[in-house]
């Protein structure tokens, strides 16, 4: 292969890579996106109301689908939309931030707590008990005014 041919291949590859990278930011709003956004907003607004009344039982939402189907991208968008809407309407007394943590599919409660604490910026050193980590996580979520946790399974 001559230098000119190599340069042509490189330029063609660079053009394809740029086009592919541009698609990474593309998001097509689907009915699934609208439904999960409605569910997440509903759960978080109900949380605020229940906490104000002294009730602590909480609900959640689950988004299940095959690998590569856009679940993480969809959730990142829903999280951003909720946080922006909450801020635009004055925030929430009990918090409006949502923290995302990546956890293995078979993570233990301890592994999950540690992953979320790391995302918050809290160091998890040493061998701590499950009860200690749950209590620590609960305190850190309150301290940082975090309303929800998004667990992204790998």
C-alpha positions as CSV (number, residue, x, y, z in Angstrom):
1,X,0.0,0.0,0.0
2,X,1.4,3.4,-1.0
3,X,1.4,6.4,1.4
4,X,-1.4,8.0,-0.7
5,X,-3.5,4.9,-0.4
6,X,-2.9,4.6,3.3
7,X,-3.9,8.3,3.7
8,X,-7.1,7.7,1.7
9,X,-8.0,4.7,3.9
10,X,-7.2,6.7,7.0
11,X,-9.4,9.6,5.9
12,X,-12.3,7.3,4.9
13,X,-12.0,5.6,8.4
14,X,-11.9,9.0,10.1
15,X,-15.0,10.2,8.3
16,X,-16.9,7.0,9.3
17,X,-15.7,7.3,12.9
18,X,-16.9,10.9,13.0
19,X,-20.3,10.0,11.6
20,X,-20.7,7.1,14.1
21,X,-19.6,9.4,17.0
22,X,-22.3,11.9,16.0
23,X,-24.9,9.2,16.3
24,X,-23.9,8.6,19.9
25,X,-25.6,11.8,20.9
26,X,-28.7,11.2,18.8
27,X,-31.8,10.2,20.8
28,X,-35.2,9.3,19.3
29,X,-38.0,9.8,21.9
30,X,-40.1,6.6,21.9
31,X,-43.2,5.5,23.7
32,X,-41.0,3.5,26.1
33,X,-39.1,6.7,26.9
34,X,-42.3,8.6,27.6
35,X,-43.6,5.8,29.8
36,X,-40.5,5.4,31.8
37,X,-40.2,9.2,32.2
38,X,-43.8,9.3,33.4
39,X,-43.1,6.4,35.9
40,X,-39.9,8.0,37.3
41,X,-41.4,11.4,37.6
42,X,-44.5,9.9,39.3
43,X,-42.4,7.8,41.8
44,X,-40.2,10.8,42.7
45,X,-43.1,13.2,43.1
46,X,-45.0,10.6,45.2
47,X,-41.9,10.2,47.3
48,X,-41.8,13.9,48.1
49,X,-45.5,13.9,49.1
50,X,-45.1,10.7,51.3
51,X,-42.0,12.0,53.1
52,X,-43.7,15.3,53.8
53,X,-46.5,13.2,55.5
54,X,-44.0,11.1,57.5
55,X,-44.5,8.0,55.4
56,X,-41.3,6.1,54.4
57,X,-42.4,3.2,52.2
58,X,-41.2,4.0,48.8
59,X,-41.8,2.7,45.3
60,X,-39.4,2.3,42.3
61,X,-39.2,1.7,38.6
62,X,-37.4,-0.9,36.6
63,X,-36.4,-0.7,32.9
64,X,-35.5,-4.2,31.5
65,X,-34.3,-4.9,28.1
66,X,-31.5,-6.6,26.1
67,X,-27.9,-5.4,26.1
68,X,-27.3,-2.5,23.7
69,X,-31.0,-1.5,23.5
70,X,-30.5,2.0,24.8
71,X,-31.6,1.6,28.5
72,X,-28.7,3.5,29.9
73,X,-29.0,6.3,27.4
74,X,-32.8,6.5,28.1
75,X,-32.3,6.6,31.8
76,X,-29.6,9.2,31.6
77,X,-32.0,11.4,29.6
78,X,-34.9,10.8,32.0
79,X,-32.6,11.6,35.0
80,X,-31.5,14.8,33.3
81,X,-35.1,15.8,32.5
82,X,-36.3,15.2,36.0
83,X,-33.4,17.1,37.6
84,X,-33.9,20.0,35.3
85,X,-37.7,20.1,35.9
86,X,-37.2,19.9,39.6
87,X,-34.7,22.7,39.6
88,X,-36.9,24.8,37.3
89,X,-39.8,24.4,39.8
90,X,-37.9,25.3,42.9
91,X,-36.2,22.0,43.8
92,X,-37.6,19.4,46.2
93,X,-37.6,19.6,50.0
94,X,-36.3,16.0,50.3
95,X,-33.9,16.2,47.3
96,X,-34.1,15.9,43.6
97,X,-30.7,14.5,42.6
98,X,-30.5,11.1,41.2
99,X,-27.2,9.2,41.5
100,X,-26.2,6.5,38.9
101,X,-24.0,3.6,39.8
102,X,-22.8,0.7,37.7
103,X,-23.1,-2.6,39.5
104,X,-22.4,-6.2,38.4
105,X,-25.5,-8.4,37.6
106,X,-24.9,-10.5,40.7
107,X,-23.8,-7.7,43.1
108,X,-24.4,-8.3,46.8
109,X,-26.1,-5.6,48.9
110,X,-22.6,-4.7,50.2
111,X,-21.2,-4.4,46.6
112,X,-24.2,-2.2,45.7
113,X,-23.9,0.1,48.7
114,X,-20.1,0.5,48.0
115,X,-20.8,1.3,44.3
116,X,-23.3,4.0,45.2
117,X,-21.2,5.4,48.0
118,X,-18.2,5.7,45.6
119,X,-20.4,7.6,43.1
120,X,-21.4,10.0,45.9
121,X,-17.7,10.5,46.6
122,X,-17.7,8.7,50.0
123,X,-14.6,6.4,50.5
124,X,-15.4,2.8,51.3
125,X,-12.3,1.4,52.9
126,X,-11.9,-1.6,55.0
127,X,-14.2,-4.6,55.6
128,X,-17.5,-3.1,56.7
129,X,-20.6,-5.0,57.5
130,X,-23.7,-4.9,55.4
131,X,-25.7,-3.1,58.1
132,X,-22.9,-0.5,58.5
133,X,-22.9,0.2,54.8
134,X,-26.7,0.4,54.5
135,X,-26.8,2.9,57.4
136,X,-23.9,4.9,55.9
137,X,-25.6,5.0,52.5
138,X,-28.8,6.2,54.1
139,X,-27.0,9.0,55.9
140,X,-25.1,10.0,52.8
141,X,-28.2,10.1,50.6
142,X,-29.9,12.4,53.1
143,X,-26.8,14.6,53.5
144,X,-26.4,15.1,49.8
145,X,-30.2,15.4,49.2
146,X,-30.3,12.5,46.8
147,X,-33.9,11.5,45.9
148,X,-33.1,8.3,44.0
149,X,-30.5,5.8,43.0
150,X,-30.2,4.5,39.4
151,X,-28.5,1.1,39.3
152,X,-27.1,0.3,35.9
153,X,-26.3,-3.4,35.7
154,X,-23.3,-4.6,33.7
